């Protein structure tokens, strides 16, 4: 337990020193701020463009547009940024050999994985919450009082998808060696899930729906019940990935 | 241009964050000699040309270990 606390502290220290925390917070905050603004300004931007012969009519932007924009940015660019920031957290230490010393001094191997996962999920949660609160504030300022259906649930879905992705990164870091192997494997897993999404039958269970169906939740095209299956699979897959990486990391040569 | 004026209080913080990220990355680039991939010229171009994404790419992929 002591080792876990010490290693978690070291993880947070590293996130600060290596600019990881800075970039993640800055970028997600930016998305939170820019999304409602972009939704609001879309008609202004279009009206500034000189278009001859065509009259473009754009419906007045609504609160839902702001949140749709938010989820679009977050689920694409936001997830890519998370992937880039955290992909090397385990594999880099393995290739550099910096884990050899603490482990030979008695730090348990489980503690390494668990504290890495804990530290990364805390910074993901913090920066995501910051982005969500910022988006709430700016939407309120630009559009006035609002109530969006299932807003909290769809925010939670995307958060859970991020948590799942972090677990996949941990697993990929233990399975593949090399600096970028983990990143590549995680990208492959994402690509496979996106490809599988084509089949409507598996669709219901696919974790990707958590990141892609937020907008339809807001527009009432889907209900909470439609996504609950995906929430449970994602949750169990996250736990499974973590357990697998704990087991595999015990046998990994450092 | 008049239409954009009310949004300036929002656009300014966005610009500040973008510039701050780029400056932080540029300072780091010029203070360090070794990069994991690429060289100094490449990273300066990437950071300056690609807003937001450039500095992130530098901090995650390009930054060498101290």
HADDOCK unambig.tbl for C-alpha pairs under 7 A between the chains (distance, minus, plus):
assign (segid A and resid 19 and name CA) (segid B and resid 59 and name CA) 6.77 0.50 0.50
assign (segid A and resid 23 and name CA) (segid B and resid 56 and name CA) 6.38 0.50 0.50
assign (segid A and resid 26 and name CA) (segid B and resid 17 and name CA) 6.80 0.50 0.50
assign (segid A and resid 30 and name CA) (segid B and resid 14 and name CA) 6.42 0.50 0.50
assign (segid A and resid 84 and name CA) (segid B and resid 60 and name CA) 6.20 0.50 0.50
assign (segid A and resid 85 and name CA) (segid B and resid 60 and name CA) 5.69 0.50 0.50
